[in-house]
Amino acid sequence: MADGADREAPGGIRALIELRDRGAEIQLYSGPLTDRMALGAFLDEVRSTLGPLAGVVHCAGSVDQRNPVFVRKTWADILRTWEPKGEGLVVLDSLLAADELDFVVLYSSLSATLPFLATGLADYGSANAYLDAFAARAARRRSRTRYLSVAWGSWAGIGMGEVRSPRYTEQGFTALTPAEGIGLLDAALRRGIGPTVIALARSGDITAAAPSASSGTDREGGDAEAAAPRSSELLALVVDAIRDLIAQEVLLPRGRVAPDTDFADLGVDSILLAGVVTKLEALAGEPLAPSAVLEHPTAGGLGAYLLREYPSGVASWAADRLPPTRAPHDGHTIDRDHNAAAPAGIRTAEPANTRPPAVPAVPLVQHGPIAIIGMASRFPGASTTDAYWELLRTGHDAVMEVPAARWETSRLYAPTATPGRSISKWGGFIDGIEEFDPGFFGIPDDDAAHIDPVIRLILECAEQTFRDAGYERSELSGRRVGVYAGAGTTTYATRIPVPHRSTVTGLNPNFIGAHIAHIYNFSGPNMVVDTACSSSLTALYLARQALALGECDMALVAGADLLLDETPYLKLSAAEALSPLGRCRVFDQAADGLVPGEGAGAVLLKRLDAAVADGDRIHAVLESVAMNNDGRTMGLTTPNPAAQERVVLDALHSAGADPDTVTCIEAHGTGTMIGDPMELRALTRAFRSATDASGFCAIGSVKSNIGHLLMASGMAGLHKVVLALRHRQLPPTLHCHTPNPRFSFDTSPFYPNTELRDWAPRAGLRRAGLSSFGFGGTNCHAILREPLADERRPANRAPLPPAPFQRVRHWVDPVRVPTAVSPTPGRRYLELVAEDIPAAALTPQLLSPADLPLRTGRICSWRSCHDPCPPSLLRRGRHRARRRSSAPLGRDGGRRDRTRAPGPRGAGAARCLPPGPDAASAQARGCRPGHHRAAPLPVHRSCRRHRGDGQGATDRRRGALRSRHGAGARGESLADRRQAGRRRLGAQLPGRDQTRAAPGEHDDRPR
């Protein structure tokens, strides 16, 4: 072509000429796509001259606007519009079947996604809808070619020209520049999203229209225009109601809640979210997806969403609120409480910072599979792996009341929300955390009590895991074994105010892994990670990466957490996260919060090819682990459904697995009203990217059996999946009787598995997904499968017997300063005052096991009805007596004598006079006037006169402790006195006789 012709050529041709001039080789085909022979010959010529085809961008289209009304369109007109996007695409795809293309991009239209924009263009909108369906179907072929259908908005200065119709602009849509369009296409290709995606530009001021006014019809003029004002009134009413609701929840004036203000900026967080969703359901007329508020975090955006998704429910709600007639809109803002001027209508755009900017995803590297060759655990109700499977298989609930050795429920539990109290007194607990065998690990006895119990638990689990894999310690010494622990130390360090030289290595979280590396002489990577509830799976993610990169030959992955005291209960109660009833009702409509738990577990990993070559016993195959973060949400603890969906898709993609082949999901499921449905919706969206099948995948959560093990929860879920794969059975999830109405299982790929059933393979194998989401935004998802036939060959390495631990008690009890007991009407009480106890006297001591029953943290009580507190204690200033009264104490209702009985060296014992009604009975029992049996008086352990062990012995002399006026003078034993119904001397010591009922016994939780 001549230079002059170049300058006069159309824009598209000019662009091609510019490419040619820059050295690009261009071949042009201008015939119809339906001409198979001509198109085939052209493609053959391209292959022969330019080489193999790498990708296709299908941007052919036709639109006929001569007859916009659908009933006036001829069949020929419709076929002409459908041809390039329908039959033409089918012909092109068949001719490219032999080419291993990297991508096929189909240019669709926003009119296919939002049909109300296709008024007058129904044939064009349906043709583009076919492109979307074609891409979705092609994506399920499992070929290497990636199909992506992009629903484009309007472009300016190119293609079919800029769309300026009122329907388009009223939605806030504006035209894309060519640079913006190419940038969006590039981002869509790099991010790996699809198979369909919407690409459009939105203006800053977006006003609402009524999509339903013309949806599915081609009515012109009067009817649609008459409906618009009414819809605007309805939207304004809904937005005003949402503003009122948010203002009430966050205790702000209504004027502060503008239609376009982000809820997070107003203080709405995950705690308030549950109440907001519940109240919005009255407006929507049906259960509302909890993620709706997160995805539409402004009153304007949420109002438009409710109007669009729940039109009938909103109409019913507004029936008696919307006035019969209303003057047409005057062009000013409907919001009369918001002073800032706004365009006509309600702003429904989300603020610019609501959603994070599109960040190109890093291409996922597909590593080889990993074998799980060893495992061991100690979980509530199950001290071994076999016991754990039995608990799961039989559907046992191991949640129990908090043991007295952990914290005092009588003092710190309240059945209703109370500051400084726990709303729950239930949890999943393991036995024997006070006991340890330090000699087995080469640890001196003197150091054992200064090692955090989490470290001790992980050490024991590590040893049992190596033995389960068949490895002696000598075989592992010096090898590149990595250690990855999802754990953290507990509050145990607060019990040791005076450390010794080795204390630092027992209380710092770093030493959880360092102890293992030191004891077993490992040279691989070693780290301890804390991502809250997802810690165990984060450790699994890091271990898999290290194995894939060749940084270690094997990797031990552990997870552990303990509930030593009331601290986690008080924190979670303040966050309103605990179930008051002590049952984890996962996916159930009665879900009311999580149940804490504790435990430890570990697995040993090796690359699958190496495990098969070495003859290791393979429990299961780990195909992939993905991890991401929520980013900015409504609050630090508010989940992000889009991030949860993304991490599942990433794990599936990394594993090369089709969602249609996953038949079990071990969910994060904590038993919360908001979190569970949100997780289910994210999983459904991930699965729906590749399958339309329903009800084929079992879903459950082990938290219904043993509680939420916090940092060890992912490890408990991993063990459950591995055991289910080994036994080929799906254990039941408990307490799911009526599924949560905020999620529809009937139309999802999932069903709650509430009974033990055989696990049938799908597509020839059993495959499972495992989710774990951290209480700060770190999300993890793993894909596991059973070993294939050639991976199941007889193992050369058999498991070794369990380690013969000789555990004894190595423990420092907490110093619990006794507090006043609840007053009984008509009585005075004596109580210790904390500030009167010398600091030195409170220092715990490290003692030998034999000495513990005599000296550890004892509280004894002087309960004689007539003997005052020993004068020697008062003389030494050990503690002060303080009296209080909650009722009239004398016959006449007045206060009685508060003098002290004189004691040696001027000291005195506290005396309190009996209430009038008790005076006669007190004298009848042999009590002197002026004294009465007081409530238990705690005495510090420095009082060596009283052992408090129920025998009344002292350190200076042996024999029974008898009172001057009691039965001791008659030779009556302490047992005789107890038999007679009198109060015994001494109080049960903390940490002693901690026998508790088996899980389920004496369980007063609602069934």
Buried (B, 14 or more C-beta within 10 A) or exposed (E): EEEEEBEEBEEEBEEBBEEEEEEEEEEEBEEBBBBEEBBBEBBEEBEEEEEEBEEBEBEBBBEBEEEBEBEEBEEEBBEBBBBBBBBBBBBBBEBBEEBEBEBBBBBBBBBBBBBBBBBBBBBBBBBBBBBBBBBBEBBBEEEEBBBBBBBBBBBBEBBEEBBEEEBBBBBBBBBBEBEBBEBBBEBBBBBBBBBBBBBBBEEEEBBBBBBEBBBEBBBEEEEBEEBBBBBBBBBBBBBBBBBEBBBBBBEEEBEBBBBBBBBBEBBBBBBBBBBBBBBBBEBBBEBBBBBBBBBBBBBBBBBBBBBBBBBEBBEEBBEEEBEEEEEEBEEEBBBEBBEEEBEBBBBBBBBEEBEEEEEEBEEBEEBEBBBBBBBBBBBBBBBBBEBBBEBBBEBBBBBBBBBBBBBBBEBBBBEEEEEEBBBBBBBBBBEEBBBBBBEBBEBEBEBBBBBBBBBBBBBBBBBBBBBBBBBEBEEBEEBBBBBBBBBBBBBBBBBBEEEEEBBEBBBBBEBBBBBBBBBBEBBBBBBBBBBBBBBBBBBBBBBBBBBBEEBBBBBBBBBBBBBBBBBBBBEBBBBBBBBBBBBBBBBBBBBBBBBBBBBBBBBBBBBBEBBBEBBBBBBBBBBBBBBBBBEBBBBEBBBBBBBBBBBBBBBBBBBEBBBBBBBBBBBBBBBBBBBBBBBBBBBBBBBBBBBEEBEBBBBBBBBBBBBBBBBBBBBBBBBBBBBBBBBEBBBBBBBBEEBBEBBBBEEBBBBBBBEEEEBEEBEEBBBBBBBBBBBBBBBBBBBBBBBEEEBEEEBEBEBBEEBEBEBBBBBBBBBBBBEBEEBEEBBBBBBBEEEEBEEEEBEBEBBEEEEBBBBBBBBBBBBBBBBBBBBBBBBEEBBBBEBEBEEBBBEEEEEBEEEBBEBEEEBBBBBBBBBBEBBEEBEEBEBBEBBBBBBBBBBBBBBEBBBBBBBBBBEEEEEBBBBEBBBBEEEBEBEEBEEEEBBEBBBBBBBBEBEBEEBEEEBEBEE
